[in-house]
Amino acid sequence: MVSRKPSMKSVRKQTNRSAFTLIELIFAIVIISIGVLALPTVLFTNAASQEQTLKEEGIMLTTTKIAQILTYPWDQNSSPLSIMSTSQVLTTIANPPDGLERNGISDFRIGHFPGELRRRMTPYSNERNATSIGGANNIGSFNNEEVTIGAAGSDQGYKKEYNITTSVIYVDDNATYSATNVVYNFGTVAVPGATSNIKMVQVSTAEKDAAGAWQPIIVMRSYSANIGEAEFYKRRY
């Protein structure tokens, strides 16, 4: 049997095929370096995106809470006979500003369109007054409500634990209604115990951080007026 010893040229060619060239090695090092340098940026961007998602979740909860509250009647006396149906315009205990008073002995305010199925005040013969904040089945019922959702181990599907606090107050409705531009000072709170034609609903949302402390996310306010509703859109509760 005759064996042939491989030539040096053949060995050199095989060695060249199985190894990286210097240029290929440099390119590989450069590409790996770029990837390593970009990794912190990618991680930071991902963390910031997750944090923004959590804040948007808290904002969504706050918006949803305000929307829920505003579906309720304006006052517990807004509907006749304690039946939550069509809301009527109530008489405020304090003297109403010019332009918001009853028109004579009718069941309408100045500016209302007299007629069936229109917005109207409570009957002149049996008028009803706005009540202090509180009561049942109305916007004021949510005053001082505090709700915690998304607690650890719950099945509510929230990523964090949130605390939602609601307050409802009367705000001053004094304004010059005959002016071209009617201006309100919503920061002025009505005298405690008194009533007006505007209620402010404020919802504050906080999230629990890693240390277990509540951190505020957002405060939203909405205003609801004592304007009643037309019977075209009657609701019953």
Contacts in CASP RR format, 6 or more apart in sequence:
PFRMAT RR
TARGET T0000
AUTHOR 0000-0000-0000
METHOD contacts of the structure
MODEL  1
MVSRKPSMKSVRKQTNRSAFTLIELIFAIVIISIGVLALPTVLFTNAASQ
EQTLKEEGIMLTTTKIAQILTYPWDQNSSPLSIMSTSQVLTTIANPPDGL
ERNGISDFRIGHFPGELRRRMTPYSNERNATSIGGANNIGSFNNEEVTIG
AAGSDQGYKKEYNITTSVIYVDDNATYSATNVVYNFGTVAVPGATSNIKM
VQVSTAEKDAAGAWQPIIVMRSYSANIGEAEFYKRRY
20 28 0 8 1.000
53 159 0 8 1.000
54 159 0 8 1.000
54 160 0 8 1.000
54 207 0 8 1.000
55 217 0 8 1.000
55 218 0 8 1.000
57 158 0 8 1.000
57 159 0 8 1.000
57 160 0 8 1.000
57 162 0 8 1.000
58 162 0 8 1.000
58 205 0 8 1.000
58 207 0 8 1.000
58 217 0 8 1.000
58 218 0 8 1.000
59 205 0 8 1.000
59 217 0 8 1.000
59 218 0 8 1.000
61 149 0 8 1.000
61 162 0 8 1.000
61 164 0 8 1.000
61 205 0 8 1.000
62 164 0 8 1.000
62 203 0 8 1.000
62 204 0 8 1.000
62 205 0 8 1.000
62 217 0 8 1.000
62 218 0 8 1.000
62 220 0 8 1.000
63 220 0 8 1.000
65 164 0 8 1.000
65 166 0 8 1.000
65 203 0 8 1.000
65 205 0 8 1.000
66 201 0 8 1.000
66 203 0 8 1.000
66 220 0 8 1.000
66 222 0 8 1.000
69 139 0 8 1.000
69 142 0 8 1.000
69 166 0 8 1.000
69 168 0 8 1.000
69 201 0 8 1.000
69 203 0 8 1.000
69 222 0 8 1.000
70 139 0 8 1.000
70 201 0 8 1.000
70 222 0 8 1.000
70 224 0 8 1.000
72 137 0 8 1.000
72 138 0 8 1.000
72 139 0 8 1.000
72 140 0 8 1.000
72 141 0 8 1.000
72 142 0 8 1.000
73 79 0 8 1.000
73 84 0 8 1.000
73 87 0 8 1.000
73 137 0 8 1.000
73 138 0 8 1.000
73 139 0 8 1.000
73 237 0 8 1.000
74 87 0 8 1.000
74 90 0 8 1.000
74 138 0 8 1.000
74 139 0 8 1.000
74 199 0 8 1.000
74 224 0 8 1.000
74 225 0 8 1.000
74 226 0 8 1.000
74 228 0 8 1.000
75 90 0 8 1.000
75 130 0 8 1.000
75 131 0 8 1.000
75 138 0 8 1.000
75 139 0 8 1.000
75 140 0 8 1.000
75 226 0 8 1.000
76 131 0 8 1.000
76 134 0 8 1.000
76 135 0 8 1.000
76 136 0 8 1.000
76 137 0 8 1.000
76 138 0 8 1.000
76 141 0 8 1.000
77 90 0 8 1.000
77 122 0 8 1.000
77 128 0 8 1.000
77 129 0 8 1.000
77 130 0 8 1.000
77 131 0 8 1.000
78 87 0 8 1.000
78 88 0 8 1.000
78 90 0 8 1.000
78 138 0 8 1.000
78 228 0 8 1.000
79 85 0 8 1.000
79 86 0 8 1.000
79 87 0 8 1.000
79 88 0 8 1.000
80 88 0 8 1.000
80 122 0 8 1.000
80 128 0 8 1.000
83 236 0 8 1.000
84 137 0 8 1.000
84 235 0 8 1.000
84 236 0 8 1.000
84 237 0 8 1.000
85 234 0 8 1.000
85 235 0 8 1.000
85 236 0 8 1.000
85 237 0 8 1.000
86 228 0 8 1.000
86 229 0 8 1.000
86 230 0 8 1.000
86 231 0 8 1.000
86 234 0 8 1.000
86 235 0 8 1.000
87 228 0 8 1.000
87 229 0 8 1.000
88 120 0 8 1.000
88 121 0 8 1.000
88 122 0 8 1.000
88 128 0 8 1.000
88 228 0 8 1.000
89 109 0 8 1.000
89 119 0 8 1.000
89 120 0 8 1.000
89 121 0 8 1.000
89 122 0 8 1.000
89 226 0 8 1.000
89 227 0 8 1.000
89 228 0 8 1.000
90 121 0 8 1.000
90 122 0 8 1.000
90 128 0 8 1.000
90 129 0 8 1.000
90 130 0 8 1.000
90 226 0 8 1.000
91 102 0 8 1.000
91 121 0 8 1.000
91 122 0 8 1.000
91 127 0 8 1.000
91 128 0 8 1.000
91 129 0 8 1.000
91 130 0 8 1.000
92 100 0 8 1.000
92 129 0 8 1.000
92 130 0 8 1.000
92 173 0 8 1.000
92 195 0 8 1.000
92 196 0 8 1.000
92 197 0 8 1.000
92 226 0 8 1.000
93 129 0 8 1.000
93 130 0 8 1.000
93 194 0 8 1.000
93 195 0 8 1.000
94 190 0 8 1.000
94 191 0 8 1.000
94 194 0 8 1.000
94 195 0 8 1.000
94 196 0 8 1.000
95 101 0 8 1.000
96 173 0 8 1.000
96 197 0 8 1.000
97 173 0 8 1.000
97 174 0 8 1.000
97 175 0 8 1.000
97 177 0 8 1.000
98 177 0 8 1.000
98 178 0 8 1.000
99 109 0 8 1.000
99 110 0 8 1.000
99 177 0 8 1.000
99 178 0 8 1.000
100 109 0 8 1.000
100 110 0 8 1.000
100 173 0 8 1.000
100 177 0 8 1.000
100 197 0 8 1.000
101 109 0 8 1.000
101 110 0 8 1.000
102 108 0 8 1.000
102 109 0 8 1.000
102 121 0 8 1.000
102 124 0 8 1.000
102 127 0 8 1.000
103 109 0 8 1.000
103 110 0 8 1.000
103 111 0 8 1.000
103 112 0 8 1.000
104 124 0 8 1.000
105 124 0 8 1.000
106 114 0 8 1.000
106 124 0 8 1.000
107 120 0 8 1.000
107 121 0 8 1.000
107 122 0 8 1.000
107 123 0 8 1.000
107 124 0 8 1.000
108 114 0 8 1.000
108 118 0 8 1.000
108 120 0 8 1.000
108 121 0 8 1.000
109 121 0 8 1.000
112 118 0 8 1.000
112 119 0 8 1.000
112 120 0 8 1.000
112 121 0 8 1.000
113 119 0 8 1.000
116 231 0 8 1.000
117 230 0 8 1.000
117 231 0 8 1.000
117 232 0 8 1.000
118 230 0 8 1.000
118 231 0 8 1.000
119 227 0 8 1.000
119 228 0 8 1.000
119 229 0 8 1.000
119 230 0 8 1.000
121 127 0 8 1.000
122 128 0 8 1.000
129 195 0 8 1.000
130 195 0 8 1.000
130 197 0 8 1.000
130 226 0 8 1.000
131 195 0 8 1.000
132 193 0 8 1.000
132 195 0 8 1.000
133 140 0 8 1.000
133 143 0 8 1.000
133 168 0 8 1.000
133 169 0 8 1.000
133 170 0 8 1.000
133 199 0 8 1.000
134 140 0 8 1.000
134 141 0 8 1.000
134 143 0 8 1.000
134 168 0 8 1.000
135 141 0 8 1.000
137 237 0 8 1.000
139 168 0 8 1.000
139 199 0 8 1.000
139 201 0 8 1.000
139 224 0 8 1.000
140 168 0 8 1.000
140 199 0 8 1.000
142 166 0 8 1.000
142 168 0 8 1.000
142 201 0 8 1.000
143 166 0 8 1.000
143 167 0 8 1.000
143 168 0 8 1.000
143 169 0 8 1.000
144 166 0 8 1.000
144 167 0 8 1.000
145 165 0 8 1.000
145 166 0 8 1.000
146 163 0 8 1.000
146 164 0 8 1.000
146 165 0 8 1.000
146 166 0 8 1.000
147 163 0 8 1.000
147 164 0 8 1.000
148 161 0 8 1.000
148 162 0 8 1.000
148 163 0 8 1.000
148 164 0 8 1.000
149 156 0 8 1.000
149 158 0 8 1.000
149 161 0 8 1.000
149 162 0 8 1.000
149 164 0 8 1.000
150 156 0 8 1.000
150 157 0 8 1.000
150 158 0 8 1.000
150 160 0 8 1.000
150 161 0 8 1.000
150 162 0 8 1.000
151 161 0 8 1.000
152 161 0 8 1.000
160 207 0 8 1.000
160 208 0 8 1.000
161 207 0 8 1.000
161 208 0 8 1.000
162 205 0 8 1.000
162 206 0 8 1.000
162 207 0 8 1.000
162 208 0 8 1.000
162 217 0 8 1.000
163 205 0 8 1.000
163 206 0 8 1.000
163 207 0 8 1.000
163 208 0 8 1.000
163 214 0 8 1.000
164 203 0 8 1.000
164 204 0 8 1.000
164 205 0 8 1.000
165 203 0 8 1.000
165 204 0 8 1.000
165 205 0 8 1.000
165 206 0 8 1.000
166 201 0 8 1.000
166 202 0 8 1.000
166 203 0 8 1.000
166 204 0 8 1.000
167 201 0 8 1.000
167 202 0 8 1.000
167 204 0 8 1.000
168 199 0 8 1.000
168 200 0 8 1.000
168 201 0 8 1.000
168 202 0 8 1.000
169 189 0 8 1.000
169 190 0 8 1.000
169 199 0 8 1.000
169 200 0 8 1.000
169 202 0 8 1.000
170 189 0 8 1.000
170 190 0 8 1.000
170 193 0 8 1.000
170 194 0 8 1.000
170 195 0 8 1.000
170 196 0 8 1.000
170 198 0 8 1.000
170 199 0 8 1.000
170 200 0 8 1.000
171 184 0 8 1.000
171 186 0 8 1.000
171 187 0 8 1.000
171 188 0 8 1.000
171 189 0 8 1.000
171 190 0 8 1.000
171 196 0 8 1.000
171 198 0 8 1.000
171 199 0 8 1.000
171 200 0 8 1.000
171 223 0 8 1.000
172 184 0 8 1.000
172 185 0 8 1.000
172 187 0 8 1.000
172 188 0 8 1.000
172 189 0 8 1.000
172 190 0 8 1.000
172 196 0 8 1.000
172 198 0 8 1.000
173 184 0 8 1.000
173 190 0 8 1.000
173 196 0 8 1.000
173 197 0 8 1.000
173 198 0 8 1.000
175 182 0 8 1.000
175 183 0 8 1.000
175 184 0 8 1.000
176 182 0 8 1.000
176 183 0 8 1.000
184 198 0 8 1.000
186 198 0 8 1.000
186 200 0 8 1.000
186 221 0 8 1.000
186 223 0 8 1.000
190 196 0 8 1.000
197 225 0 8 1.000
197 226 0 8 1.000
198 223 0 8 1.000
198 224 0 8 1.000
198 225 0 8 1.000
198 226 0 8 1.000
199 223 0 8 1.000
199 224 0 8 1.000
199 225 0 8 1.000
200 221 0 8 1.000
200 222 0 8 1.000
200 223 0 8 1.000
201 221 0 8 1.000
201 222 0 8 1.000
201 223 0 8 1.000
201 224 0 8 1.000
202 219 0 8 1.000
202 220 0 8 1.000
202 221 0 8 1.000
203 219 0 8 1.000
203 220 0 8 1.000
203 221 0 8 1.000
204 216 0 8 1.000
204 218 0 8 1.000
204 219 0 8 1.000
205 216 0 8 1.000
205 217 0 8 1.000
205 218 0 8 1.000
205 219 0 8 1.000
206 214 0 8 1.000
206 215 0 8 1.000
206 216 0 8 1.000
206 217 0 8 1.000
207 214 0 8 1.000
207 215 0 8 1.000
207 217 0 8 1.000
208 214 0 8 1.000
208 215 0 8 1.000
209 215 0 8 1.000
229 235 0 8 1.000
END
